[in-house]
Amino acid sequence: MRIPQPVSLSPQINQRISENGCGDVSIYHKPDSQIYRRLIHECTSLGKEGEFFTRFTELQHNFLKNRPPKMKSLNRRVKHRYQLGGFSGKGTALKGRSDADLVVFLNNLSSFEDQLNRRREFIQEIQKQLCTLQCEEHIRVKIDVLTSRLPNPRALAFTLHFPRLQQEVEFDVLPAYDVLGQLNYIKPDPQIYSRLIHECTSLGKEVEFSTCFTELQRNFLKRCPTKLKSLIHLVKHWYQLCKEKLGKPLPPQYALELLTVHAWECGSGNTEFSIDQGFRTVLELVTKYRQLLIYWTKYCDFQDQYISSYLLSQLRRARPVILDPADPTGNVAGLNSEGWRQLAEEAVACLQYACLKRWDGCLGGSWNVP
């Protein structure tokens, strides 16, 4: 289907809006159908047929080809989670936002604690092989590996440069314990979460192992209707504008994604809805961050007594609380109350813009989210 050319505000109006701190919000100021199509257009990745995907797949293949036996056993199973990259495992990536997480599930780990103790070893080996790979003539990308000064880093950071595309992508490689195995079930065995909770609380490392549940996080968002993903795109676009303006640590973007899903599930639930109404609802929820208490039971529920006791303790924590649906040890709202306060101020300001009001200047409607 042909996508119509996006309708934008005049440069003068956009400049005035930008000067007032909301950035280029031209995608908000148009009928719902045009917002929807523009978002699809703006957020479309290079796709599996694009050169970026081809080069990355080629890099993966060469990374494993002719590697030492140790490296092959390490990387027999590789999965990906792309958070902001040109193509996304979750289907909520923003075009032009080129950061990505690459989660490597390792075969020879036996516990979460094992991951914690051995990840430096694996990161060093992966770094060594990436540097070796860069010297091979047939590799058509440039790889810059960043060395961490931390004694036990959580990730290996490197940048891929694609000269022909004039694009670069920053990656974080995160080794992970393959606790889920081949994910051919809807809900994990409760024993997996019992082990997670026990080890996290014993080690004092809650949230430390969320990468092990990347596939569940991805599946949770991939199941969302297409139009809800478009709303998530819009919220993420606004979040990035706030981040660029404030330049200070804000609540995690994942928290905003989950907040958007919660707003839709509790306030609408329909596959056809008003994008601007949904966006206003999310902004209003951000302003009420001190009241947020959000959780799901899709993967982890209250049936097991040990897990139930832990979940209840999590829900008693100071708000905001947004529990990761895939990792009950993770309150993705975090402890950054100052970041939430600043984000709430930006939400209040954004709600006053004409593009989010009705023709008569009154505030537009929003969903009723209990």
BELLIN-V921236 format. One line per field, one symbol per residue. phi: phi as a letter, one per 30 degrees, with the letter a starting at -180 (. if undefined). burial: # if it has 24 or more other C-alpha atoms within 12 Angstrom, else .. A space follows every 10 residues. Layout:
# BELLIN-V921236
phi->???
burial->???
This chain:
# BELLIN-V921236
phi->.dcdddccdd eddddddddd jcidceddca eeddeeddde ddcdddiddd deddddddde dddcdhdeee ddddcdbbbb bccbddbbdc ibdcdicccb ccccdcdccc addddddcdd eddddddddd dddddddddc bccccccdcd dbddbccbbc cceddhbbbc ccccdbdddd iddcbdbdde dddddedddd dddibdidcd ddcedddddd ddddeedddd ddeddddded ddddddibec eededddddd ddedddcbic dcaddddddd dddddddced cdbbabbdcb bcdddddedd eddddddddd bbdddcbddc dddicddddd dddddddddd dddedccded jddddbddce
burial->.......... ......#... ########## .######### .#####.... .#..##..## .###...... ##.##..### ########## #####.#### #########. ######.### #######.## ..##....## ######.... ..######## ##....#### ########## #......#.# .######.## .....##### ########## ##.#.##### ########## ###......# ########## #####.##.. ..######## ########## .#####..## #.....#..# #..##.#.## ########## ######..## ########## ###.##.... ...#.##.#.
